[in-house]
């Protein structure tokens, strides 16, 4: 055999191996070698590994070897994070991974949730170890990772067995959202946030009374506690709330125009999410622990209840008492619907000051429908269903509606409900 013929035969074998995706695939072999190479920490080598991994993934998808394509994306992403420490390079491959999982209809399993946990931990470590990274780049990578986890949650909701997505995925998102809310590269320094809040206040339209600029910190924390609630991590929610300051005098004043204290707003958000997904047990556990470990050391339940019903003490209604009464009412039957609508209407002014009140309204509307068969207006039905379905895709939502609330509910009825609530162990 001539030398030319031998070369052609060798090239044909290489092309056949590449087309079949077999063990002798030269691209895969080169990728495997690079992932073991000590020089992987160099940027040029890391990018070469990224391009080879993307090529291998595309080839395996084209050949119908979906499981192998996902495995290559996962193992290559993890190696790039652990061995090269380059989160910016790996983030591109992570986007490919979640795309492959979704487009190939790969089932969400406990093993894959564990893999996402490994990738998340490695990504955080890679960012934290890179001391030369600029604050702008750190913030960008944090936001990219948030999108990756949200897409992963949507995949677990679409192709998993758990309603609203795998609990492990919700936990990862909750942790990341909370960490981002504490990261100045994402939410800015305290001075920058105060300046932004002052600018928003001066540009506020007095007629509609709405804030024109979202507070990124409270927005991320709202998402965090919502994901924790969906993951049934009530203990984590409680620990996070303990780290937040108590309400100020302004935040407790009747008719205040400022947002409520973050601690109060996040408690209410958590309880509404738990009730909307019909998790009364964890909602009861949360408010009971909150009363015992956070509120009662400074204000007793009796004092809070009295203040809630007293319209002349100048105090805004208490979020924890609202949550306690709401849970107690939901434990009853549909006959308590008038009490529910009165409660939500009575607390409506306070709910209107929280971050993203329309999301809160979706939650209370859902609660009214589930527990009391109060049907929302047709115009709101699709909006409500869309926002509730977004729970499994990263868009978190929760004020209250439930139909027209009859006015003039006897406050004595509310006092009786509170006494029953306290006697019922809340």
Buried (B, 14 or more C-beta within 10 A) or exposed (E): EEEEEEEEEEEEEBEEBBEEBEEEBEBBEBBBEBBEBEEBEEEEBBBBBBEBBBBBBEBBBEEEBBEBBBBBBBBBBBBBBBBBBBBBBBBBBBBBBBBBBBEBEBEBBEEBBEBBBBBBBBBBBBBEEBEEBEEEBBBBBBEBBBBBBBBBBBBBBBBBEBEBBBBBBBBBBBBBBBBBBEBEBBBBEEEEBEEBBEEBEEEBEEEEEEBEEEBBBBBBBBBBBBBBBBBBBBEBBBEBBEEBEEBEEEBBBEEBEEBBBBBBBBBBBBBBBBBBBEBBEBBBBBBBBBBEEBBBEEBEBEEBBBBBBEEEEEBBBBBBBBBBBBBBBBBBEEEBBEBBBBBBBBBBBBBBBBBBBEBBBBBBBBBBBBBBEBEBEEEBEEBBEEBBEBBBBBBBBBBBBBBEBEEEBEBEEBBEBBEBBBEEEB
